[in-house]
């Protein structure tokens, strides 16, 4: 069960210290939300931030590209130090080509689906991905409420991955609170993007937020399907 801490929710005035605390707390990955103001109505980080942070930690960098036609920028993010690069099915004119290009660069390839995008969008690319990210809120901003219809979507995808014996991470992103994470885990998620409702929760240390989230995830994990 993987916890990927979302740096969009970190204290940007002390980002290096925050990362050191997250690493000590036992998070598994660091998650970068890259937004272009076009595909989503917000602007955040770029490859320069990824590059500047790469020397200070050995944690895998999980880079979520919420940008239009991400194939144009894959090489810059890979060169900056991205280990996992996730693109949106909705943003790619040629999804399979984009996923293949990520793998050709030596990174793990991920595909993200918005809440209203059907799982059928994955039908012809499952052999090209290492991770599938199901958005449980509409992408663009932290602090949104969970969209309830995404929970059965997690379960449906987890069942398919298990049935087809595919070793693909099932990641969730959007209001991954302690309570919601337990439900997400119970429905088959194994990778959790942690933000302001868990690891970065107000009034908690990073260590306490990470510990509580991991406990919630493990409490929700059934005796498992063995699909990962």
HELIX and SHEET records of a PDB file:
HELIX    1   1 UNK A    7  UNK A    9  5                                   3    
HELIX    2   2 UNK A   12  UNK A   14  5                                   3    
HELIX    3   3 UNK A   15  UNK A   25  1                                  11    
HELIX    4   4 UNK A   47  UNK A   54  1                                   8    
HELIX    5   5 UNK A   70  UNK A   72  5                                   3    
HELIX    6   6 UNK A   74  UNK A   80  1                                   7    
HELIX    7   7 UNK A   89  UNK A   91  5                                   3    
HELIX    8   8 UNK A   95  UNK A  104  1                                  10    
HELIX    9   9 UNK A  119  UNK A  122  5                                   4    
HELIX   10  10 UNK A  126  UNK A  128  5                                   3    
HELIX   11  11 UNK A  149  UNK A  163  1                                  15    
HELIX   12  12 UNK A  178  UNK A  186  1                                   9    
HELIX   13  13 UNK A  206  UNK A  220  1                                  15    
SHEET    1   A 9 UNK A   2  UNK A   6  0                                        
SHEET    2   A 9 UNK A  29  UNK A  35  1                                        
SHEET    3   A 9 UNK A  60  UNK A  66  1                                        
SHEET    4   A 9 UNK A  84  UNK A  88  1                                        
SHEET    5   A 9 UNK A 108  UNK A 113  1                                        
SHEET    6   A 9 UNK A 131  UNK A 135  1                                        
SHEET    7   A 9 UNK A 169  UNK A 173  1                                        
SHEET    8   A 9 UNK A 191  UNK A 194  1                                        
SHEET    9   A 9 UNK A   2  UNK A   6  1                                        
END                                                                             
